[in-house]
């Protein structure tokens, strides 16, 4: 008979619950850019940006600048 450590089992459950919550929160902020993905990654590389959030801010800043010029 295999003895199961109750604390280890509870720890695994807590980890699973935390991961599930993290995944749900992350899913709420995801955006599917579809066909634009290649252009997105090219822009990211060209501008030397590391994070997708940086690309998003770059594009928003650029858009606001163009709109304010009108």
SULTA-V527888 format. One record per pair of residues at least 12 apart in sequence whose C-alpha atoms are under 6 Angstrom apart, sorted by the first residue. I is the first residue (numbers start at 1). J is the second residue. D is the distance in Angstrom with one decimal. If there is no record, write none. Layout:
# SULTA-V527888
<<I;J;D> <I;J;D>>
This chain:
# SULTA-V527888
none
